[in-house]
Structure formats: structure tokens, C-alpha cells
Amino acid sequence: MAQGTAEVPGRARPLPERLLEAATRLFAGNGYENTSVQEIVAAAGVTKGAMYHYFAAKDDLLYEIYHRLLALQTERLERIAGGPGTPEERLRDAVLDVIETSCAHLDELTVFFRSMHLLPEDKRRAVRAERRRYHERFRALVEEGRRDGTFRTDAPADLAVNFLFGAVHQISTWWHPDGALGPRDVGRHYVALFLDGLRRAGDTGVWPPSGAAL
């Protein structure tokens, strides 16, 4: 890190963080394929040599962008899923959290949606494995709710989770921070749509229940 720090006096943030921030912004704005290494290092204020000290290639930056977002969301999901509350309450909180963190990291989500297919096969396998573990934790919450009689059992839990994340991944195509709906608003609507679909047939209760805080 000393190499990068020496090049730009006064910048306290570690060089890898500056590179990832610059790459995320450029990949989201211009596209991964249309962004050069030279543009990334120029935006970060370092040399190519400094970048290659930490990242062997441009696709390492692409992988790390999504890996970091997914690691953050996974850590938060584990805390929610292992915490107090019924399966439905914990699933509600988990959905709210994934929406809010996705909106807070919209550039990272945009990069994933547009460009993860451009990763080399070994990195794509790593991303798929990480996503699978994350989705499986969501599925476990759905299955808990099925076992306690809250959620319907006529639709596969995997299908429900894939339905949710198909919608989550689309957020980057339509949501904007200056739009009419804030992250919490989007989360509340996703919670209502998702949990209404999971409830047992005949349960027509309104979500959230009267007086419930989201």
C-alpha cells in the first residue's frame, strides 16, 4: 500500500479501496468492456504498476466488486436468520435488508447484472457458489415457515427464492435514488408481494398487519 499512498499524498483510503471505487463507478457508467485499465488507474490516481500489485487483471476488480457486496449481504443475512422471531418475521427482515443494501450499493448491483457473465469461467463458478450459499440461507427460512404451517407447501421453496432474487436483480434497471420510492418503500412492497405469495391458501390477511412496523 505504501506505493499507492506515496503517489497521491493526503489520501488516507487504502489503494485497493480507491481502485475498487473507481472501477465500480466506471463499470456501472460505461460498461465493463468499454472501460480500460488506464481509465481506472487515472480515476483512482495511481499507476498501472500500483494496481497490478493488488489486482492481476481487470476481471479481478470485476469479481471483487460483486464478491464484496455479496459478502456484506451474506453476513447480514446470517445475523437476521439466526436471530429472534418467527420464520416469517426473520424472512421479512431479510427481504427488507437485501433490498436496502442493494439500493445502497446500486452501482455494484448494476455491474453484477450487466457484466458478471464476462468473468472467466473459474471466477463465474466462484460467484455462482457464493450466490448459491446465500440463496440456500433464504430457502432455509422459507422451509422453516413451511414446517410451522405459515407458508404454503404446494410450490417449491427454490422457486420462491429464485422468484424473489429475479426481482431483486432487476432493481438496477428501474430504481433511482431520486425517484418517488425510497429503499424502504421498495422493500415494503417486495415484502408484501413475496410473503403474500408464500402464505397458505385461504390466508388473505393484509401485509403488513395493522400496526406492524417495517
C-alpha positions as CSV (number, residue, x, y, z in Angstrom):
1,M,0.0,0.0,0.0
2,A,2.9,2.3,0.5
3,Q,3.5,2.6,-3.2
4,G,-0.1,3.9,-3.8
5,T,0.0,6.2,-0.8
6,A,3.2,7.8,-1.9
7,E,1.8,8.6,-5.3
8,V,-1.1,10.6,-4.0
9,P,-0.2,12.4,-0.7
10,G,-3.0,13.1,1.6
11,R,-5.3,10.3,0.6
12,A,-6.0,8.2,3.6
13,R,-8.1,5.4,2.0
14,P,-6.1,2.2,1.1
15,L,-5.2,1.9,-2.6
16,P,-7.3,-1.2,-3.2
17,E,-10.4,0.7,-2.0
18,R,-9.7,3.6,-4.3
19,L,-9.3,1.2,-7.2
20,L,-12.5,-0.6,-6.5
21,E,-14.4,2.6,-6.1
22,A,-13.2,3.9,-9.4
23,A,-13.7,0.6,-11.2
24,T,-17.3,0.3,-9.8
25,R,-18.2,3.8,-10.9
26,L,-16.7,3.3,-14.4
27,F,-18.1,-0.2,-15.0
28,A,-21.6,1.0,-13.9
29,G,-21.5,4.1,-16.0
30,N,-19.6,3.0,-19.1
31,G,-19.8,-0.8,-19.0
32,Y,-17.0,-3.3,-18.2
33,E,-16.0,-3.9,-21.8
34,N,-15.8,-0.1,-22.5
35,T,-13.6,0.7,-19.5
36,S,-9.8,0.4,-19.8
37,V,-7.3,-0.2,-17.1
38,Q,-5.8,3.2,-17.9
39,E,-9.1,4.9,-17.2
40,I,-9.4,3.0,-13.8
41,V,-6.0,3.9,-12.6
42,A,-6.4,7.5,-13.8
43,A,-9.6,7.8,-11.8
44,A,-8.0,6.3,-8.8
45,G,-5.0,8.5,-9.1
46,V,-2.4,5.7,-9.2
47,T,-0.2,3.9,-11.8
48,K,-0.8,0.6,-13.5
49,G,2.1,-0.9,-11.6
50,A,0.4,0.1,-8.3
51,M,-2.9,-1.5,-9.5
52,Y,-1.2,-4.7,-10.6
53,H,0.4,-5.0,-7.2
54,Y,-3.1,-5.8,-5.8
55,F,-5.2,-6.9,-8.8
56,A,-3.6,-9.1,-11.5
57,A,-6.2,-8.2,-14.2
58,K,-9.3,-6.1,-14.8
59,D,-11.5,-9.1,-14.2
60,D,-10.2,-9.4,-10.7
61,L,-11.7,-6.0,-10.0
62,L,-15.0,-7.1,-11.5
63,Y,-15.1,-10.2,-9.3
64,E,-14.2,-8.3,-6.2
65,I,-16.9,-5.7,-6.7
66,Y,-19.7,-8.3,-6.5
67,H,-17.9,-10.6,-4.0
68,R,-17.7,-7.7,-1.5
69,L,-21.4,-6.9,-1.9
70,L,-22.4,-10.5,-1.6
71,A,-20.2,-11.0,1.5
72,L,-21.8,-8.0,3.1
73,Q,-25.3,-9.2,2.4
74,T,-24.5,-12.8,3.5
75,E,-23.1,-11.6,6.8
76,R,-26.2,-9.5,7.5
77,L,-28.5,-12.4,6.4
78,E,-26.8,-14.8,8.8
79,R,-27.3,-12.4,11.6
80,I,-31.0,-11.9,10.8
81,A,-31.7,-15.6,10.0
82,G,-30.1,-16.7,13.3
83,G,-31.8,-14.0,15.4
84,P,-35.1,-13.9,17.3
85,G,-38.5,-14.0,15.7
86,T,-40.7,-16.4,13.8
87,P,-39.6,-17.6,10.4
88,E,-42.0,-15.1,8.7
89,E,-40.6,-12.2,10.8
90,R,-37.0,-13.1,10.0
91,L,-37.8,-13.6,6.3
92,R,-39.5,-10.2,6.2
93,D,-36.4,-8.6,7.8
94,A,-34.1,-10.5,5.4
95,V,-36.0,-9.3,2.3
96,L,-36.0,-5.7,3.6
97,D,-32.3,-5.9,4.2
98,V,-31.4,-7.3,0.8
99,I,-33.5,-4.5,-0.9
100,E,-31.9,-1.8,1.2
101,T,-28.4,-3.0,0.8
102,S,-28.9,-3.4,-3.0
103,C,-30.2,0.1,-3.3
104,A,-27.3,1.4,-1.1
105,H,-24.9,-0.3,-3.5
106,L,-26.7,0.3,-6.7
107,D,-23.5,0.7,-8.8
108,E,-22.3,-2.7,-7.6
109,L,-25.7,-4.3,-8.4
110,T,-25.6,-2.7,-11.8
111,V,-22.2,-4.1,-12.5
112,F,-23.3,-7.6,-11.5
113,F,-26.4,-7.5,-13.6
114,R,-24.6,-6.3,-16.7
115,S,-21.2,-7.8,-16.6
116,M,-20.8,-10.9,-14.4
117,H,-21.2,-13.1,-17.5
118,L,-17.9,-11.7,-18.7
119,L,-15.9,-13.2,-15.9
120,P,-13.5,-16.1,-16.7
121,E,-15.1,-19.5,-16.0
122,D,-13.3,-20.1,-12.7
123,K,-14.5,-16.8,-11.3
124,R,-18.0,-17.3,-12.6
125,R,-18.0,-20.7,-10.7
126,A,-16.9,-18.9,-7.6
127,V,-19.6,-16.3,-7.9
128,R,-22.3,-19.0,-8.5
129,A,-21.1,-20.9,-5.5
130,E,-21.3,-17.8,-3.3
131,R,-24.7,-16.9,-4.6
132,R,-25.9,-20.5,-4.1
133,R,-25.0,-20.4,-0.4
134,Y,-26.7,-17.1,0.0
135,H,-29.9,-18.3,-1.7
136,E,-29.9,-21.5,0.4
137,R,-30.0,-19.5,3.6
138,F,-33.1,-17.7,2.3
139,R,-34.6,-21.1,1.3
140,A,-34.0,-22.4,4.8
141,L,-36.1,-19.6,6.2
142,V,-38.9,-20.4,3.7
143,E,-38.7,-24.0,4.7
144,E,-38.9,-23.1,8.3
145,G,-42.1,-21.3,7.6
146,R,-43.5,-24.3,5.7
147,R,-42.7,-26.6,8.6
148,D,-44.5,-24.4,11.2
149,G,-47.6,-24.1,8.9
150,T,-47.2,-20.4,8.0
151,F,-46.2,-20.9,4.3
152,R,-47.8,-22.9,1.6
153,T,-46.2,-26.2,0.6
154,D,-47.5,-26.6,-2.9
155,A,-44.8,-24.5,-4.5
156,P,-41.1,-25.4,-4.3
157,A,-39.0,-23.3,-1.9
158,D,-36.3,-23.0,-4.5
159,L,-38.8,-21.5,-7.0
160,A,-39.9,-18.9,-4.4
161,V,-36.4,-17.8,-3.7
162,N,-35.5,-17.6,-7.4
163,F,-38.6,-15.5,-7.9
164,L,-37.5,-13.1,-5.2
165,F,-34.0,-12.7,-6.5
166,G,-35.1,-12.4,-10.1
167,A,-36.9,-9.3,-8.9
168,V,-34.1,-8.0,-6.7
169,H,-31.6,-8.2,-9.6
170,Q,-33.9,-6.1,-11.7
171,I,-33.8,-3.2,-9.3
172,S,-30.8,-1.7,-11.0
173,T,-32.8,-1.4,-14.3
174,W,-35.6,0.8,-12.9
175,W,-34.9,2.2,-9.4
176,H,-33.2,5.6,-9.0
177,P,-32.2,7.3,-5.7
178,D,-34.1,10.4,-6.7
179,G,-37.3,8.5,-7.6
180,A,-40.6,8.5,-5.8
181,L,-39.9,5.3,-3.9
182,G,-37.1,5.2,-1.4
183,P,-35.3,1.9,-0.5
184,R,-37.6,1.3,2.5
185,D,-40.7,1.8,0.3
186,V,-39.4,-0.6,-2.3
187,G,-38.6,-3.1,0.5
188,R,-42.0,-2.9,1.9
189,H,-43.7,-3.6,-1.4
190,Y,-41.3,-6.5,-2.1
191,V,-42.1,-7.9,1.3
192,A,-45.8,-7.7,0.7
193,L,-45.7,-9.3,-2.7
194,F,-43.3,-12.1,-1.7
195,L,-44.9,-13.0,1.6
196,D,-48.4,-12.9,0.2
197,G,-47.3,-15.4,-2.4
198,L,-45.9,-17.7,0.3
199,R,-48.8,-17.7,2.7
200,R,-51.1,-20.7,2.8
201,A,-54.1,-20.8,0.5
202,G,-57.0,-19.0,2.1
203,D,-54.9,-16.7,4.2
204,T,-56.0,-13.3,2.8
205,G,-54.5,-11.2,5.6
206,V,-53.1,-7.8,4.6
207,W,-49.3,-7.4,5.0
208,P,-48.1,-5.8,7.0
209,P,-50.6,-6.5,9.7
210,S,-52.3,-3.4,11.2
211,G,-49.9,-1.6,13.5
212,A,-46.9,-3.6,12.5
213,A,-43.7,-1.6,12.0
214,L,-41.4,-2.3,9.0
